[in-house]
């Protein structure tokens, strides 16, 4: 029996998540859309929309997803009215209403399996598992020095390189935590450098993990970039070319000497853990180390505040959270396999 489990691509920004998204989207059975921005907000605003067992509440949430200014729904090529109608007729849970967007996107390409990609999901794996309890996560790791160098050049990344280092550290720390806590069939980690050096070998291993046959088209993701990467995202221009190792190690010419020193000082254990060699840069200056610790501390504090607010919200959920869109999700809920069209009691 072929898998229908949702797939989520996560990792530090600029670590190759878009390339990996396109590789998966190139598989003849899998559709992974451009980044959306509604899953987290929908989850954290769930009290505002109420019990998803009520069709009118499903309609309100679906209307916000389809018409919201920042949800990125418009970039998916879906009909808003059709999605809203499907959400009203679909299963009554938060995960079902949100997940039906990805299901519809997969159907647009005639594919049975769907997923999503957003780097910051590495912080929300627990939440995504609440919504999609059978989900599989693929975490891609890239040399932190290359990630910092790339983030510095992005027009949308406003923080400085010190915050970029804290961002990378947070991402790999979450990856190590998920690797310990999640079942072996739910979390997979690979390195950007290995994927670009041996695409077929790494993708074959990834396909084994997700329960799919390897598809050679996955090694040529540039063919999907035209349809799965919005044109305004010029920072993803490299995805329109062949997979290459050209950018690996480019941090040596893109970072300032003090940035290299700081990276190798505060990130040394993490870099070594993932197999990245240090250059032997001199020890970082004290004020730079202090600035990094301050940035990391602020990220942790903000994260804990949000986490604690959510723990309090879970004490009294407004309605069902887990999706009922795949055979695995329905089996976990004690329900039979899906029928072609299923109406849910209002």
BALOBA-1460 file (C-alpha; in Angstrom, 3 decimals):
// residues 346
<rec num="1" residu="x" x="0.000" y="0.000" z="0.000"/>
<rec num="2" residu="x" x="1.440" y="3.366" z="-1.035"/>
<rec num="3" residu="x" x="1.814" y="6.068" z="1.587"/>
<rec num="4" residu="x" x="-0.379" y="9.156" z="1.746"/>
<rec num="5" residu="x" x="1.359" y="10.733" z="4.763"/>
<rec num="6" residu="x" x="1.890" y="14.520" z="4.572"/>
<rec num="7" residu="x" x="5.474" y="15.719" z="4.089"/>
<rec num="8" residu="x" x="6.973" y="18.840" z="5.649"/>
<rec num="9" residu="x" x="10.334" y="20.289" z="4.599"/>
<rec num="10" residu="x" x="12.055" y="22.279" z="7.370"/>
<rec num="11" residu="x" x="15.428" y="23.841" z="8.087"/>
<rec num="12" residu="x" x="17.217" y="27.120" z="8.638"/>
<rec num="13" residu="x" x="16.399" y="29.701" z="5.938"/>
<rec num="14" residu="x" x="18.850" y="29.523" z="3.006"/>
<rec num="15" residu="x" x="19.750" y="25.913" z="3.764"/>
<rec num="16" residu="x" x="18.296" y="24.442" z="0.562"/>
<rec num="17" residu="x" x="14.663" y="23.995" z="1.594"/>
<rec num="18" residu="x" x="13.371" y="25.370" z="-1.732"/>
<rec num="19" residu="x" x="15.632" y="23.060" z="-3.737"/>
<rec num="20" residu="x" x="14.413" y="20.107" z="-1.675"/>
<rec num="21" residu="x" x="10.800" y="21.242" z="-2.090"/>
<rec num="22" residu="x" x="11.257" y="21.211" z="-5.871"/>
<rec num="23" residu="x" x="12.917" y="17.806" z="-5.788"/>
<rec num="24" residu="x" x="9.952" y="16.358" z="-3.937"/>
<rec num="25" residu="x" x="7.504" y="18.222" z="-6.153"/>
<rec num="26" residu="x" x="9.235" y="16.664" z="-9.181"/>
<rec num="27" residu="x" x="8.191" y="13.203" z="-7.964"/>
<rec num="28" residu="x" x="5.228" y="11.923" z="-9.958"/>
<rec num="29" residu="x" x="3.211" y="11.212" z="-6.788"/>
<rec num="30" residu="x" x="4.059" y="14.227" z="-4.601"/>
<rec num="31" residu="x" x="3.093" y="17.914" z="-4.701"/>
<rec num="32" residu="x" x="4.795" y="20.462" z="-2.449"/>
<rec num="33" residu="x" x="3.723" y="24.076" z="-3.104"/>
<rec num="34" residu="x" x="5.594" y="27.354" z="-2.703"/>
<rec num="35" residu="x" x="5.697" y="28.673" z="0.857"/>
<rec num="36" residu="x" x="2.348" y="29.443" z="2.428"/>
<rec num="37" residu="x" x="1.796" y="31.481" z="5.571"/>
<rec num="38" residu="x" x="-1.456" y="30.325" z="7.085"/>
<rec num="39" residu="x" x="-0.756" y="27.137" z="9.043"/>
<rec num="40" residu="x" x="0.856" y="28.765" z="12.076"/>
<rec num="41" residu="x" x="-1.511" y="31.768" z="12.247"/>
<rec num="42" residu="x" x="-4.548" y="29.502" z="11.822"/>
<rec num="43" residu="x" x="-3.378" y="27.302" z="14.675"/>
<rec num="44" residu="x" x="-2.546" y="30.137" z="17.064"/>
<rec num="45" residu="x" x="-5.840" y="31.911" z="16.210"/>
<rec num="46" residu="x" x="-7.978" y="28.785" z="16.507"/>
<rec num="47" residu="x" x="-10.043" y="30.159" z="19.395"/>
<rec num="48" residu="x" x="-11.151" y="33.047" z="17.202"/>
<rec num="49" residu="x" x="-12.597" y="30.670" z="14.601"/>
<rec num="50" residu="x" x="-14.140" y="28.250" z="17.070"/>
<rec num="51" residu="x" x="-15.232" y="24.637" z="16.714"/>
<rec num="52" residu="x" x="-14.424" y="23.326" z="13.232"/>
<rec num="53" residu="x" x="-17.233" y="20.765" z="13.502"/>
<rec num="54" residu="x" x="-19.545" y="23.675" z="12.603"/>
<rec num="55" residu="x" x="-19.683" y="24.373" z="8.877"/>
<rec num="56" residu="x" x="-19.977" y="28.136" z="9.363"/>
<rec num="57" residu="x" x="-16.768" y="28.182" z="11.369"/>
<rec num="58" residu="x" x="-15.026" y="26.168" z="8.665"/>
<rec num="59" residu="x" x="-16.258" y="28.695" z="6.129"/>
<rec num="60" residu="x" x="-14.870" y="31.630" z="8.142"/>
<rec num="61" residu="x" x="-11.439" y="30.054" z="8.462"/>
<rec num="62" residu="x" x="-11.369" y="28.965" z="4.820"/>
<rec num="63" residu="x" x="-12.353" y="32.480" z="3.686"/>
<rec num="64" residu="x" x="-9.461" y="33.957" z="5.626"/>
<rec num="65" residu="x" x="-7.034" y="31.411" z="4.134"/>
<rec num="66" residu="x" x="-8.297" y="31.998" z="0.588"/>
<rec num="67" residu="x" x="-8.577" y="35.781" z="0.752"/>
<rec num="68" residu="x" x="-6.109" y="36.852" z="3.435"/>
<rec num="69" residu="x" x="-3.498" y="39.351" z="2.353"/>
<rec num="70" residu="x" x="-0.520" y="37.402" z="3.732"/>
<rec num="71" residu="x" x="-1.576" y="33.748" z="3.404"/>
<rec num="72" residu="x" x="0.039" y="33.290" z="-0.063"/>
<rec num="73" residu="x" x="-3.023" y="31.340" z="-1.229"/>
<rec num="74" residu="x" x="-3.037" y="33.344" z="-4.478"/>
<rec num="75" residu="x" x="0.306" y="31.835" z="-5.467"/>
<rec num="76" residu="x" x="-1.097" y="28.293" z="-5.477"/>
<rec num="77" residu="x" x="-3.251" y="28.609" z="-8.599"/>
<rec num="78" residu="x" x="-6.384" y="27.408" z="-6.795"/>
<rec num="79" residu="x" x="-9.941" y="28.678" z="-7.073"/>
<rec num="80" residu="x" x="-10.850" y="30.356" z="-3.755"/>
<rec num="81" residu="x" x="-14.576" y="29.623" z="-4.019"/>
<rec num="82" residu="x" x="-13.973" y="25.944" z="-4.777"/>
<rec num="83" residu="x" x="-11.647" y="25.602" z="-1.803"/>
<rec num="84" residu="x" x="-14.053" y="27.341" z="0.581"/>
<rec num="85" residu="x" x="-16.881" y="25.076" z="-0.555"/>
<rec num="86" residu="x" x="-14.709" y="21.975" z="-0.169"/>
<rec num="87" residu="x" x="-13.674" y="23.064" z="3.326"/>
<rec num="88" residu="x" x="-17.320" y="23.470" z="4.338"/>
<rec num="89" residu="x" x="-18.146" y="19.986" z="3.067"/>
<rec num="90" residu="x" x="-14.994" y="18.384" z="4.429"/>
<rec num="91" residu="x" x="-14.091" y="16.895" z="7.820"/>
<rec num="92" residu="x" x="-14.655" y="19.079" z="10.870"/>
<rec num="93" residu="x" x="-11.210" y="19.749" z="12.309"/>
<rec num="94" residu="x" x="-8.611" y="22.506" z="12.157"/>
<rec num="95" residu="x" x="-6.080" y="20.254" z="10.457"/>
<rec num="96" residu="x" x="-8.616" y="19.211" z="7.834"/>
<rec num="97" residu="x" x="-9.572" y="22.766" z="6.857"/>
<rec num="98" residu="x" x="-5.939" y="23.844" z="6.524"/>
<rec num="99" residu="x" x="-4.740" y="20.589" z="5.001"/>
<rec num="100" residu="x" x="-7.373" y="20.694" z="2.261"/>
<rec num="101" residu="x" x="-5.411" y="23.547" z="0.659"/>
<rec num="102" residu="x" x="-2.456" y="21.223" z="0.080"/>
<rec num="103" residu="x" x="-4.730" y="18.396" z="-0.956"/>
<rec num="104" residu="x" x="-6.310" y="20.667" z="-3.578"/>
<rec num="105" residu="x" x="-2.870" y="21.783" z="-4.745"/>
<rec num="106" residu="x" x="-1.828" y="18.156" z="-5.231"/>
<rec num="107" residu="x" x="-5.024" y="17.465" z="-7.169"/>
<rec num="108" residu="x" x="-4.159" y="20.391" z="-9.456"/>
<rec num="109" residu="x" x="-1.146" y="18.338" z="-10.597"/>
<rec num="110" residu="x" x="-2.961" y="15.012" z="-10.552"/>
<rec num="111" residu="x" x="-0.919" y="13.756" z="-7.593"/>
<rec num="112" residu="x" x="-2.183" y="11.741" z="-4.620"/>
<rec num="113" residu="x" x="0.289" y="12.911" z="-1.988"/>
<rec num="114" residu="x" x="0.902" y="16.398" z="-0.620"/>
<rec num="115" residu="x" x="3.198" y="18.368" z="1.642"/>
<rec num="116" residu="x" x="4.394" y="21.836" z="2.567"/>
<rec num="117" residu="x" x="7.677" y="23.698" z="2.928"/>
<rec num="118" residu="x" x="8.552" y="26.541" z="5.265"/>
<rec num="119" residu="x" x="11.925" y="26.865" z="7.008"/>
<rec num="120" residu="x" x="10.464" y="28.163" z="10.278"/>
<rec num="121" residu="x" x="8.387" y="25.015" z="10.680"/>
<rec num="122" residu="x" x="11.373" y="23.531" z="12.505"/>
<rec num="123" residu="x" x="10.054" y="25.454" z="15.539"/>
<rec num="124" residu="x" x="6.517" y="24.112" z="15.101"/>
<rec num="125" residu="x" x="6.959" y="20.387" z="14.507"/>
<rec num="126" residu="x" x="4.952" y="19.583" z="17.651"/>
<rec num="127" residu="x" x="2.112" y="21.823" z="16.481"/>
<rec num="128" residu="x" x="2.170" y="20.368" z="12.974"/>
<rec num="129" residu="x" x="2.044" y="16.889" z="14.476"/>
<rec num="130" residu="x" x="-1.064" y="17.915" z="16.417"/>
<rec num="131" residu="x" x="-2.720" y="18.961" z="13.152"/>
<rec num="132" residu="x" x="-1.276" y="16.156" z="11.011"/>
<rec num="133" residu="x" x="-0.492" y="13.238" z="13.360"/>
<rec num="134" residu="x" x="0.863" y="10.995" z="10.588"/>
<rec num="135" residu="x" x="3.185" y="13.662" z="9.126"/>
<rec num="136" residu="x" x="6.764" y="13.019" z="8.071"/>
<rec num="137" residu="x" x="9.407" y="15.739" z="8.460"/>
<rec num="138" residu="x" x="12.513" y="16.220" z="6.351"/>
<rec num="139" residu="x" x="15.087" y="18.548" z="7.910"/>
<rec num="140" residu="x" x="17.871" y="19.819" z="5.654"/>
<rec num="141" residu="x" x="21.073" y="21.120" z="7.253"/>
<rec num="142" residu="x" x="23.660" y="23.338" z="5.563"/>
<rec num="143" residu="x" x="27.013" y="24.651" z="6.787"/>
<rec num="144" residu="x" x="26.060" y="27.442" z="9.201"/>
<rec num="145" residu="x" x="28.678" y="29.760" z="7.740"/>
<rec num="146" residu="x" x="27.123" y="29.444" z="4.267"/>
<rec num="147" residu="x" x="23.641" y="30.035" z="5.715"/>
<rec num="148" residu="x" x="24.802" y="33.186" z="7.486"/>
<rec num="149" residu="x" x="26.540" y="34.459" z="4.344"/>
<rec num="150" residu="x" x="23.421" y="33.852" z="2.284"/>
<rec num="151" residu="x" x="21.025" y="35.377" z="4.820"/>
<rec num="152" residu="x" x="23.119" y="38.554" z="4.860"/>
<rec num="153" residu="x" x="22.380" y="39.017" z="1.157"/>
<rec num="154" residu="x" x="18.629" y="38.463" z="1.305"/>
<rec num="155" residu="x" x="16.424" y="41.567" z="0.841"/>
<rec num="156" residu="x" x="13.809" y="40.138" z="3.227"/>
<rec num="157" residu="x" x="16.204" y="39.295" z="6.079"/>
<rec num="158" residu="x" x="16.378" y="42.404" z="8.246"/>
<rec num="159" residu="x" x="18.445" y="41.179" z="11.259"/>
<rec num="160" residu="x" x="22.247" y="41.239" z="11.162"/>
<rec num="161" residu="x" x="24.699" y="38.354" z="10.731"/>
<rec num="162" residu="x" x="24.864" y="37.764" z="14.491"/>
<rec num="163" residu="x" x="21.123" y="37.093" z="14.568"/>
<rec num="164" residu="x" x="21.567" y="34.855" z="11.508"/>
<rec num="165" residu="x" x="24.052" y="32.752" z="13.510"/>
<rec num="166" residu="x" x="21.534" y="32.449" z="16.345"/>
<rec num="167" residu="x" x="18.893" y="31.465" z="13.780"/>
<rec num="168" residu="x" x="21.062" y="28.640" z="12.422"/>
<rec num="169" residu="x" x="21.973" y="27.423" z="15.915"/>
<rec num="170" residu="x" x="18.298" y="27.319" z="16.871"/>
<rec num="171" residu="x" x="17.395" y="25.364" z="13.731"/>
<rec num="172" residu="x" x="20.042" y="22.664" z="14.176"/>
<rec num="173" residu="x" x="19.285" y="22.391" z="17.899"/>
<rec num="174" residu="x" x="15.632" y="21.739" z="17.094"/>
<rec num="175" residu="x" x="16.723" y="19.200" z="14.489"/>
<rec num="176" residu="x" x="18.743" y="17.261" z="17.037"/>
<rec num="177" residu="x" x="15.839" y="17.396" z="19.499"/>
<rec num="178" residu="x" x="13.345" y="16.124" z="16.921"/>
<rec num="179" residu="x" x="15.739" y="13.327" z="15.931"/>
<rec num="180" residu="x" x="15.718" y="12.150" z="19.574"/>
<rec num="181" residu="x" x="12.013" y="12.535" z="20.282"/>
<rec num="182" residu="x" x="10.170" y="11.649" z="17.079"/>
<rec num="183" residu="x" x="9.689" y="8.108" z="15.770"/>
<rec num="184" residu="x" x="12.298" y="6.968" z="13.246"/>
<rec num="185" residu="x" x="9.681" y="6.902" z="10.485"/>
<rec num="186" residu="x" x="8.592" y="10.496" z="11.186"/>
<rec num="187" residu="x" x="11.836" y="12.513" z="11.063"/>
<rec num="188" residu="x" x="14.676" y="12.447" z="8.543"/>
<rec num="189" residu="x" x="17.727" y="14.677" z="8.338"/>
<rec num="190" residu="x" x="20.151" y="15.237" z="5.473"/>
<rec num="191" residu="x" x="22.895" y="17.696" z="4.558"/>
<rec num="192" residu="x" x="22.687" y="20.211" z="1.717"/>
<rec num="193" residu="x" x="26.280" y="19.461" z="0.742"/>
<rec num="194" residu="x" x="25.619" y="15.724" z="0.419"/>
<rec num="195" residu="x" x="22.426" y="16.337" z="-1.546"/>
<rec num="196" residu="x" x="24.105" y="18.625" z="-4.084"/>
<rec num="197" residu="x" x="27.184" y="16.371" z="-4.408"/>
<rec num="198" residu="x" x="25.190" y="13.151" z="-4.939"/>
<rec num="199" residu="x" x="21.555" y="13.991" z="-5.699"/>
<rec num="200" residu="x" x="20.539" y="10.525" z="-6.835"/>
<rec num="201" residu="x" x="22.137" y="8.707" z="-3.914"/>
<rec num="202" residu="x" x="20.654" y="11.045" z="-1.302"/>
<rec num="203" residu="x" x="17.231" y="11.140" z="-2.940"/>
<rec num="204" residu="x" x="17.084" y="7.360" z="-3.129"/>
<rec num="205" residu="x" x="17.650" y="7.229" z="0.629"/>
<rec num="206" residu="x" x="15.027" y="9.928" z="1.153"/>
<rec num="207" residu="x" x="12.505" y="8.027" z="-0.976"/>
<rec num="208" residu="x" x="13.073" y="4.925" z="1.131"/>
<rec num="209" residu="x" x="12.254" y="6.978" z="4.225"/>
<rec num="210" residu="x" x="9.034" y="8.459" z="2.807"/>
<rec num="211" residu="x" x="7.920" y="5.122" z="1.358"/>
<rec num="212" residu="x" x="8.130" y="6.028" z="-2.325"/>
<rec num="213" residu="x" x="9.942" y="4.626" z="-5.331"/>
<rec num="214" residu="x" x="12.775" y="6.835" z="-6.522"/>
<rec num="215" residu="x" x="11.819" y="9.070" z="-9.468"/>
<rec num="216" residu="x" x="14.756" y="10.240" z="-11.695"/>
<rec num="217" residu="x" x="12.923" y="13.530" z="-12.324"/>
<rec num="218" residu="x" x="13.771" y="14.493" z="-8.747"/>
<rec num="219" residu="x" x="17.386" y="15.110" z="-9.817"/>
<rec num="220" residu="x" x="16.259" y="17.823" z="-12.229"/>
<rec num="221" residu="x" x="14.146" y="20.101" z="-10.010"/>
<rec num="222" residu="x" x="14.824" y="23.126" z="-12.235"/>
<rec num="223" residu="x" x="12.042" y="21.903" z="-14.544"/>
<rec num="224" residu="x" x="9.516" y="22.484" z="-11.755"/>
<rec num="225" residu="x" x="10.849" y="25.898" z="-10.745"/>
<rec num="226" residu="x" x="8.742" y="27.646" z="-13.385"/>
<rec num="227" residu="x" x="5.503" y="26.421" z="-11.848"/>
<rec num="228" residu="x" x="6.418" y="26.012" z="-8.169"/>
<rec num="229" residu="x" x="8.579" y="29.093" z="-7.463"/>
<rec num="230" residu="x" x="6.807" y="32.477" z="-7.683"/>
<rec num="231" residu="x" x="8.579" y="34.782" z="-10.161"/>
<rec num="232" residu="x" x="8.875" y="37.643" z="-7.666"/>
<rec num="233" residu="x" x="11.156" y="35.525" z="-5.454"/>
<rec num="234" residu="x" x="14.326" y="36.486" z="-7.303"/>
<rec num="235" residu="x" x="16.450" y="35.162" z="-4.410"/>
<rec num="236" residu="x" x="15.473" y="31.658" z="-5.580"/>
<rec num="237" residu="x" x="16.946" y="32.221" z="-9.049"/>
<rec num="238" residu="x" x="19.464" y="29.402" z="-8.489"/>
<rec num="239" residu="x" x="16.606" y="26.897" z="-8.425"/>
<rec num="240" residu="x" x="16.093" y="27.512" z="-12.160"/>
<rec num="241" residu="x" x="19.475" y="25.936" z="-12.923"/>
<rec num="242" residu="x" x="20.915" y="22.469" z="-12.446"/>
<rec num="243" residu="x" x="21.791" y="21.158" z="-9.005"/>
<rec num="244" residu="x" x="25.331" y="22.340" z="-8.225"/>
<rec num="245" residu="x" x="27.924" y="22.330" z="-5.448"/>
<rec num="246" residu="x" x="29.216" y="25.758" z="-6.530"/>
<rec num="247" residu="x" x="27.824" y="27.584" z="-3.502"/>
<rec num="248" residu="x" x="29.149" y="25.165" z="-0.888"/>
<rec num="249" residu="x" x="31.983" y="26.720" z="1.076"/>
<rec num="250" residu="x" x="31.493" y="30.150" z="-0.485"/>
<rec num="251" residu="x" x="31.295" y="31.633" z="3.034"/>
<rec num="252" residu="x" x="35.087" y="32.029" z="2.962"/>
<rec num="253" residu="x" x="34.778" y="34.934" z="0.509"/>
<rec num="254" residu="x" x="31.360" y="36.232" z="1.572"/>
<rec num="255" residu="x" x="31.864" y="36.681" z="5.313"/>
<rec num="256" residu="x" x="34.020" y="39.246" z="7.067"/>
<rec num="257" residu="x" x="36.962" y="37.857" z="9.098"/>
<rec num="258" residu="x" x="35.218" y="38.760" z="12.388"/>
<rec num="259" residu="x" x="32.059" y="36.922" z="11.239"/>
<rec num="260" residu="x" x="34.055" y="33.778" z="10.439"/>
<rec num="261" residu="x" x="35.766" y="34.001" z="13.815"/>
<rec num="262" residu="x" x="32.440" y="34.398" z="15.619"/>
<rec num="263" residu="x" x="30.770" y="31.551" z="13.683"/>
<rec num="264" residu="x" x="33.585" y="29.166" z="14.497"/>
<rec num="265" residu="x" x="33.653" y="30.261" z="18.119"/>
<rec num="266" residu="x" x="29.970" y="30.084" z="19.075"/>
<rec num="267" residu="x" x="28.882" y="27.417" z="16.570"/>
<rec num="268" residu="x" x="31.933" y="25.140" z="16.703"/>
<rec num="269" residu="x" x="30.297" y="22.178" z="18.443"/>
<rec num="270" residu="x" x="27.272" y="22.287" z="16.171"/>
<rec num="271" residu="x" x="29.383" y="22.602" z="13.020"/>
<rec num="272" residu="x" x="31.551" y="19.666" z="14.075"/>
<rec num="273" residu="x" x="28.506" y="17.555" z="14.984"/>
<rec num="274" residu="x" x="27.239" y="17.897" z="11.424"/>
<rec num="275" residu="x" x="30.613" y="17.183" z="9.853"/>
<rec num="276" residu="x" x="31.781" y="20.695" z="8.950"/>
<rec num="277" residu="x" x="35.499" y="21.433" z="9.369"/>
<rec num="278" residu="x" x="36.656" y="24.610" z="11.059"/>
<rec num="279" residu="x" x="39.110" y="26.901" z="9.299"/>
<rec num="280" residu="x" x="41.148" y="27.711" z="12.401"/>
<rec num="281" residu="x" x="40.009" y="31.325" z="12.572"/>
<rec num="282" residu="x" x="41.242" y="33.336" z="15.569"/>
<rec num="283" residu="x" x="39.098" y="33.537" z="18.678"/>
<rec num="284" residu="x" x="36.149" y="35.921" z="18.386"/>
<rec num="285" residu="x" x="36.186" y="39.251" z="20.158"/>
<rec num="286" residu="x" x="34.410" y="39.380" z="23.494"/>
<rec num="287" residu="x" x="31.829" y="41.970" z="22.434"/>
<rec num="288" residu="x" x="30.823" y="39.859" z="19.432"/>
<rec num="289" residu="x" x="30.344" y="36.764" z="21.596"/>
<rec num="290" residu="x" x="28.258" y="38.821" z="24.034"/>
<rec num="291" residu="x" x="26.113" y="40.133" z="21.176"/>
<rec num="292" residu="x" x="25.529" y="36.571" z="19.938"/>
<rec num="293" residu="x" x="24.522" y="35.362" z="23.402"/>
<rec num="294" residu="x" x="22.112" y="38.276" z="23.713"/>
<rec num="295" residu="x" x="20.526" y="37.516" z="20.331"/>
<rec num="296" residu="x" x="20.187" y="33.801" z="21.160"/>
<rec num="297" residu="x" x="18.695" y="34.607" z="24.571"/>
<rec num="298" residu="x" x="16.080" y="36.927" z="23.062"/>
<rec num="299" residu="x" x="15.075" y="34.263" z="20.514"/>
<rec num="300" residu="x" x="14.688" y="31.694" z="23.277"/>
<rec num="301" residu="x" x="12.651" y="34.030" z="25.488"/>
<rec num="302" residu="x" x="10.270" y="34.936" z="22.668"/>
<rec num="303" residu="x" x="9.877" y="31.264" z="21.793"/>
<rec num="304" residu="x" x="9.139" y="30.269" z="25.376"/>
<rec num="305" residu="x" x="6.532" y="33.009" z="25.777"/>
<rec num="306" residu="x" x="4.697" y="31.777" z="22.705"/>
<rec num="307" residu="x" x="5.020" y="28.161" z="23.816"/>
<rec num="308" residu="x" x="3.620" y="28.887" z="27.275"/>
<rec num="309" residu="x" x="0.664" y="30.808" z="25.822"/>
<rec num="310" residu="x" x="-0.115" y="27.832" z="23.625"/>
<rec num="311" residu="x" x="0.156" y="25.358" z="26.510"/>
<rec num="312" residu="x" x="-2.451" y="27.406" z="28.342"/>
<rec num="313" residu="x" x="-4.698" y="27.478" z="25.252"/>
<rec num="314" residu="x" x="-4.570" y="23.681" z="25.000"/>
<rec num="315" residu="x" x="-6.308" y="23.329" z="28.353"/>
<rec num="316" residu="x" x="-9.599" y="23.992" z="26.612"/>
<rec num="317" residu="x" x="-9.508" y="23.472" z="22.867"/>
<rec num="318" residu="x" x="-12.338" y="25.046" z="20.837"/>
<rec num="319" residu="x" x="-12.718" y="21.910" z="18.719"/>
<rec num="320" residu="x" x="-10.887" y="19.000" z="17.056"/>
<rec num="321" residu="x" x="-7.333" y="19.705" z="15.882"/>
<rec num="322" residu="x" x="-6.167" y="16.595" z="14.016"/>
<rec num="323" residu="x" x="-6.809" y="16.337" z="10.291"/>
<rec num="324" residu="x" x="-8.883" y="13.497" z="8.849"/>
<rec num="325" residu="x" x="-7.636" y="13.673" z="5.265"/>
<rec num="326" residu="x" x="-5.389" y="10.616" z="4.953"/>
<rec num="327" residu="x" x="-5.903" y="6.964" z="5.707"/>
<rec num="328" residu="x" x="-3.343" y="7.208" z="8.506"/>
<rec num="329" residu="x" x="-5.064" y="10.173" z="10.131"/>
<rec num="330" residu="x" x="-8.435" y="8.469" z="9.991"/>
<rec num="331" residu="x" x="-7.011" y="5.222" z="11.343"/>
<rec num="332" residu="x" x="-5.516" y="7.093" z="14.316"/>
<rec num="333" residu="x" x="-8.952" y="8.624" z="14.929"/>
<rec num="334" residu="x" x="-10.654" y="5.225" z="14.739"/>
<rec num="335" residu="x" x="-12.476" y="6.050" z="11.502"/>
<rec num="336" residu="x" x="-12.852" y="3.980" z="8.321"/>
<rec num="337" residu="x" x="-10.994" y="4.832" z="5.113"/>
<rec num="338" residu="x" x="-12.229" y="7.835" z="3.155"/>
<rec num="339" residu="x" x="-15.049" y="7.732" z="0.689"/>
<rec num="340" residu="x" x="-14.850" y="9.808" z="-2.480"/>
<rec num="341" residu="x" x="-16.997" y="12.605" z="-1.055"/>
<rec num="342" residu="x" x="-17.912" y="12.676" z="2.594"/>
<rec num="343" residu="x" x="-20.353" y="15.078" z="4.152"/>
<rec num="344" residu="x" x="-19.886" y="15.888" z="7.827"/>
<rec num="345" residu="x" x="-22.799" y="16.598" z="10.146"/>
<rec num="346" residu="x" x="-23.330" y="20.326" z="10.630"/>
